[in-house]
């Protein structure tokens, strides 16, 4: 009898895991190191690893698709994918994406994938140092096309050049012209600065521009229920706060 109960329990647990099913997530195919990037044609990066671990813990079979950012968002809006890895909160995105409840107001959400810091980057021979005044940033101020940081700056009256896709394209434009600035994350600049074409040519201002929470928002066209979403976001928070796992993941990049 005891063996029967153990067998029955294992069947129930197995069924509950497989019942979670497949979940498809798109990610930006730009080089947003070390958070999201493309490696051997596959989505990679710390954010991807956190989400993949959380979904695996819940029994989901996750498929990640690296796509151009605008197409990734369009796929989510049309129901072509279940979620986006990763995105900060924007009212415009919230029209077709479910976010954790505090995403619109929290500076550091409990259900974020990670917190990401933005900085101001100028050419190394420019003596400018960001002091907190966004209107003092040398123009043109460049930010990637479709990224929320560009909208954040525009709301503060800053004229932003957001025509290029990806941070590296903006850094190339900065070095070609020698004028203006790029708003990006410091990790991208640090890893690119190891390459000969960038080495010694870029300067990061010491004062951060902004810190933002990044999430796994779920498409409103997805079949995932409100309960499913909450379980996923809660599991992501647990994985993010697992010091041993984060140390292991951080060592990969």
Secondary structure as UniProt FT lines:
FT   HELIX           2..19
FT   STRAND          22..28
FT   TURN            33..35
FT   STRAND          36..39
FT   TURN            40..41
FT   STRAND          42..44
FT   HELIX           46..57
FT   TURN            58..59
FT   STRAND          61..67
FT   HELIX           69..78
FT   STRAND          83..87
FT   HELIX           91..94
FT   TURN            95..96
FT   STRAND          97..98
FT   TURN            101..105
FT   TURN            110..111
FT   STRAND          114..123
FT   TURN            124..125
FT   HELIX           134..136
FT   STRAND          141..142
FT   TURN            145..146
FT   HELIX           148..155
FT   TURN            156..157
FT   STRAND          160..161
FT   HELIX           167..177
FT   STRAND          181..184
FT   HELIX           186..192
FT   TURN            193..194
FT   TURN            196..201
FT   STRAND          202..204
FT   STRAND          210..219
FT   TURN            220..221
FT   HELIX           226..240
FT   HELIX           243..250
FT   TURN            251..252
//
